[in-house]
């Protein structure tokens, strides 16, 4: 009888130890899940905007203290996690010294890489008025990446361009405003006006 009691106590002790281990394991898993959830929440909070500006205007100056370009828009949302900004209805005006200002409009924009790259998306339009030394320019595309400090832009999307009385289309474009070089790539068309007699 004593052996039966000992066996019963031994089984009961083993059962209680197993239940205790299962409870500790469940508690440990719950802690791991809570920590993972806290990490996810922290990541989500880190990607939350730290400031939002409505109806803003930003002027970038040259080393000589003159305006280089102006970026304006309906709303600017800054995200500290990658120091980027998203802009609704952006308007960019490039102010290079000896040519008329170039105006660029789009639906949205993303500014990143320490304000050295602006990616415009949705109905991107560029307009530059004619002047004695340059022809009027109109360009339309769906995406345009601008490098304002380098005064150049590029797109891997189809473009339609009108320069003076000439029109052109292409699958992509690279342009350097400082050197006045533009490269249209891919299948496209070029229509030149007849020569003046």
N, C-alpha and C positions, 0 to 999 in steps of 0.2 A: 504494500500500500504506500509505504514511504517512497519507493521508487516511482510509483505512478504519480505522486504529488510532485516529485522532483522533475519528472518528465513533463508534467503539465505546466509547472512554473517555467521550465526551460523554454517550452514552446511559446508560452505567453510572453516571456521576456524577448525571445527572437521576434515575435510578431510586433511587439511594441517598438523594438529597435527599428524594424523595417518601416513601421508607420512614421516614426520620428525622422528617419532618413528621407522618406518620401515628402514629409512636410518641409524639411530643410531644403530639399531639392526644388520643391515648388516655390518656396520663398526666394531662393537664389534665382530661379528663372524669372520670377516676377520682378526682382530687382534689375536683372539684365534688360527686360522689356521696358521697364520704366526709364532706365538710363538711355536706351536706344530712342525712346520717344522724346526724352529731353534733348538729345542730340539733334533729332529731326526738327523739333521746335526751335532750337537755337539756330539751325541752318536757315529755317524759314524766316526767323526774325532778322538774321544777318542780311537776307536778301530784300527785306522791306526797305522802302525808300526812307532816307534820312531827311530829305526835304523835297517839297513840291512847290514850284513857282508858276503862277498863272500870268499870262500876258507879259512875257519877259523879253529882254533885249541884252545881248552880250557883245561887246566890242573888243576885238583883239588888236593890239597895237604893234607897230613895227619897232625895231630897235631905235629908230629915229624919233619915235613918239607920235607917229601918224597912224590913223586907223588903217588896218590891213583888210579886215572883213568884219561883218556884223552878222550874228546869228540871232534870229528872233523867232518866236512861236507862241502858240496858244497856251501850251503847258509844258513845263520841263520837270521830269521826275528823275532825281539822282539816286543811284543805288551804290552804297558804300562798299559792298562786297567786292566789286571789281572796278569801282570808281568810274562807272559809266553813267550816261544820261540818256533818257528817252524823251523825244520831243514830238508833240502833236502839232501838225500844220506848220512845219518849219519854213522859214524864209531866210535865205543866205544871200548876202550882198558882198561880192568881192570888189575891193577898192584898190586895184593896181594903178599906180601913178599915171601912166601916159595913155591909157585906154579908158573908154567909158565903163562905168560899173556893170558888173555881170550879176543879174538877179536869178536866183534858183529857188524854185518852189517844189514841195512834195507833200504827201500825206503824213508820213512819219519819218523820223530820223533817229539814229543812235550815234552818240558821240563817245568815243573811247580812246584809249592809248594816249592819255594825258592831253586830251583835246586836239590831238594831231590827226585823227581820222573821223570823218563824218560819213555815215552810210545813210543815204536817202532812199526811201522806198515808196512806191505807189504814185503814179502820175507825176513823175519828175519832169520839170520843165525848166529850161535855161533860156534866158533872153538877155541880149546885149544890144544896145542901140548902135546905129552906125555913127561913125566919126570920120573926119578927113583921112585918117590913116588906117582905119579898119572898117570892114563891112558889118552890116547887121547880122546877128547870129540868133537862130532859134533852134533848140534841140529838145527832143522828147524821148524818154525811155521810162522803164519801170523801176530801175535801180541804178544808183550812181554812188560811187565811193569817192569822196573828196579828201585830199591831203592838203589842207589850207596852208600849212607852213611851207610846203614845197610848191604850192601854186599849180597842182596837177590834179587830174581826175580820171577815173576809169569805170567801165561797166562791162559785164559779161552778158548783158541783155541786149536785144535788138534796139537800135537807135534810128531815129529819123531826124535829119538835120537840114536846115536851110541856112546857107551862108551867102548873103547878098542875093543874087538871082539864081544861084546854083542850089540844087537839092541832092541829098545823098541818103541812102539807107545802108545799114550794115548789121551784122550779128553782134558786134562788140566794138568798143572804142577805148582808146587811150589818148589823153590830151595833156599837154604841158603848156600852160598859159604863159609861163615865164619865157620859154623858147619859141612860143607860137607854133608848136608842132602838134598835129592831130593825126592819129593813126586809126583808120577804120578797118576792121578785120571781118572776115567771113563773107558769105554770099551777100551781095548788095547791089545797089544801082547808083549811078551818078548821072545827073542831068545838068548839063551846062547850057547857059543861054547862048544864042547865036552871037557871033562876033559883030561888034559895031563896025559899020562901013565907013 
